[in-house]
Amino acid sequence: MFVVKMTEEFEKSFRKTIPLSMQDQLWSRIRKLEENPYIGKPLGHIDLRELKADKFRIYFMIYKEKVLVLLVGVSDKKQQQMAIDTIKRNKHLLDEFVKNLN
């Protein structure tokens, strides 16, 4: 079973971007990543995937060697490509964050 963790940026973006009426539904889907982190759509990068809910996207990285799913971003459909590009550009920082997790 995978452990699901989130970056501080993800947590802030989630609360700011996702309407309160959808948050519980999305948390339920996020918890399913513990059992199967591959339910999301792959995004061209072997470790990066997304969950879709209405017009919103939840981005996450899978770290198989750590048995970890790291929630890394949130966007709406309009900002999707910009969010993906930012995550890919900062992958080295995410890897360092995971390396330093206890």
C-alpha positions in Angstrom: 0.0 0.0 0.0 1.3 3.4 -1.0 1.6 6.4 1.4 0.0 9.6 0.0 1.7 12.9 1.0 1.4 16.4 -0.3 3.6 19.4 -0.8 2.7 22.7 1.0 2.1 24.2 -2.3 -0.4 21.5 -3.2 -2.3 22.0 0.1 -2.6 25.8 -0.5 -3.6 25.4 -4.1 -6.2 22.7 -3.3 -8.0 24.9 -0.8 -7.8 28.0 -3.1 -8.7 26.3 -6.4 -11.1 23.5 -5.6 -14.6 24.6 -4.6 -15.6 23.5 -1.1 -18.5 21.5 -2.5 -16.0 19.3 -4.4 -13.3 18.9 -1.9 -14.7 15.9 0.0 -15.3 14.0 -3.3 -11.7 14.7 -4.4 -10.2 13.6 -1.1 -12.1 10.4 -1.5 -10.5 9.8 -4.9 -7.1 10.9 -3.6 -7.3 8.2 -0.8 -7.8 5.6 -3.5 -4.3 6.3 -4.7 -3.0 4.5 -1.6 -4.2 1.2 -3.1 -3.6 2.0 -6.8 -1.6 5.0 -7.7 -1.9 4.2 -11.4 -5.6 5.2 -11.6 -4.7 8.6 -12.9 -3.8 9.5 -16.5 0.0 9.5 -17.3 1.3 12.8 -18.5 4.2 12.0 -20.7 6.6 11.8 -17.8 6.9 8.3 -16.3 6.3 9.5 -12.8 3.7 12.3 -13.4 0.0 11.6 -13.5 -3.3 13.5 -13.1 -6.8 12.9 -11.7 -9.6 14.8 -13.4 -12.7 16.1 -11.7 -15.0 18.3 -13.7 -12.8 21.1 -14.9 -10.1 20.6 -12.3 -6.9 18.6 -12.3 -4.9 17.0 -9.4 -1.3 16.3 -10.3 0.8 13.7 -8.5 4.2 11.9 -8.7 4.7 8.2 -8.0 7.9 7.2 -6.2 7.8 3.4 -6.4 11.0 2.9 -4.5 9.6 4.9 -1.6 6.1 3.4 -2.0 4.9 7.0 -2.1 2.5 9.2 -4.0 3.3 12.9 -3.7 0.5 15.3 -4.5 2.2 18.2 -6.3 -0.3 20.5 -8.0 -3.8 21.6 -8.8 -5.2 23.5 -11.7 -8.3 24.1 -13.8 -8.3 22.9 -17.4 -7.3 26.4 -18.7 -4.1 26.3 -16.6 -3.3 22.6 -17.2 -0.3 22.9 -19.5 1.3 25.7 -17.5 0.9 23.6 -14.3 2.4 20.5 -16.0 5.3 22.4 -17.4 6.0 23.9 -13.9 5.9 20.5 -12.3 8.3 19.0 -14.9 10.6 22.0 -14.6 10.7 21.6 -10.8 11.0 17.8 -10.7 14.5 18.0 -9.2 13.1 20.0 -6.2 10.3 17.5 -5.7 12.8 14.6 -5.8 14.9 16.4 -3.2 11.8 17.0 -1.0 11.0 13.2 -1.2 14.6 12.3 -0.4 14.4 14.4 2.8 11.1 12.9 4.0 11.3 10.8 7.1 
